[in-house]
Amino acid sequence: RTFYHATTCHVSQTNKCPITDDKAPLWRSGLALSEDLLLIGHFIFAICFPMCALLILLRDMQEQFKEQESY
């Protein structure tokens, strides 16, 4: 069987998959995976937090505008 090793762009003609081989790529280790998840979490937070803050601010401005119209 032919396996394609994605991290080194190497094609292996052996019967061993390079992912399950002893030389597993860095992203397969537990520490690197948790670092990747932490990075993804930071990106999600960096996008969601400002959007939520903006929505709250806009809602408050809308309520103030409605109060001013009622006077």
Sequence and secondary structure as in RCSB ss.txt:
>XXXX:A:sequence
RTFYHATTCHVSQTNKCPITDDKAPLWRSGLALSEDLLLIGHFIFAICFPMCALLILLRDMQEQFKEQESY
>XXXX:A:secstr
  EEETTTTEEE SSS TTTSSS  GGGSHHHHHHHHHHHHHHHHHHHHHHHHHHHHHHHHHHHHHHHHH 
